[in-house]
Amino acid sequence: MSAANPFTKPALTPEQQLQQLKDKGLGIEDDQAALHLLKAVGYYRFIGYALYWRQDANGVKQAQFTPGTRLSDIAVAIDFDRKLRNIVLEAIERVEVAVRAAFSNALATDLALGPHWYRFGGCRRRPGGPGKGNQS
């Protein structure tokens, strides 16, 4: 390993990655579907999901997959994660929009610049604005 290039593992093609998974005992029902999944998800992301199926009873990572593990088992976990991520992101988006709307509604009525307050850098309270007395 040289200081200029600390990475010594060669890059593998998706076909070589698939063979490596087979060599580690992963059951592959359909090579073409497996290649499609590896290309869409990426080998290293896939391996992260597959870690559960490469642990012994004590949680120690093993070189081989647990006997009987199939690619479709890991694909189910990947799909679940995608669906969960979409649910969480949708909820975050709703909160974000509500906070922005509340922020904008409050500032648009309380600033001298009115509804376009966000276009100007020096936002100040409008003297005698709603419920604020004569603050400046």
C-alpha positions, 0 to 999 in steps of 0.5 A, spaced: 500 500 500 503 506 497 501 513 500 499 516 494 494 510 493 492 507 499 486 503 496 488 496 493 482 493 492 481 492 484 474 495 482 469 489 480 464 489 474 457 488 476 458 481 474 464 480 478 460 483 484 454 478 483 459 472 482 462 474 489 456 474 492 454 467 490 461 465 492 459 467 499 453 463 499 448 468 497 442 464 493 440 468 486 434 466 483 435 470 477 442 473 475 439 478 470 434 481 476 440 480 481 444 484 476 439 489 475 438 490 483 446 491 483 446 496 478 440 500 481 442 500 488 450 499 488 454 493 490 456 497 497 449 499 499 447 492 497 452 489 502 450 494 507 443 491 507 446 484 507 450 485 513 444 482 517 444 475 513 452 475 514 452 475 522 452 469 527 448 468 533 453 473 537 452 479 531 459 477 529 460 478 521 462 472 517 465 471 511 459 467 508 452 468 508 447 464 513 445 458 509 439 459 505 439 466 504 437 469 498 437 475 494 430 476 494 430 477 502 435 482 502 431 486 496 425 486 501 429 489 506 431 494 501 424 496 498 422 496 506 427 502 507 425 505 501 418 506 503 420 508 510 424 513 507 419 516 503 414 516 509 419 520 513 421 525 507 413 526 506 412 528 513 418 532 514 416 536 507 409 537 511 412 540 517 417 544 513 412 547 509 407 549 515 413 552 518 415 556 512 408 558 511 407 560 519 414 564 518 412 568 512 405 569 514 407 572 521 413 576 517 409 579 512 404 582 516 409 585 521 415 588 517 415 595 513 416 591 507 410 587 507 409 580 503 415 581 499 420 581 506 424 576 504 427 580 498 430 585 502 436 584 506 435 589 512 428 587 514 425 591 520 419 591 524 414 596 522 413 602 527 406 601 530 405 594 526 400 589 529 400 588 536 407 591 537 407 598 539 412 603 536 418 599 536 423 600 531 
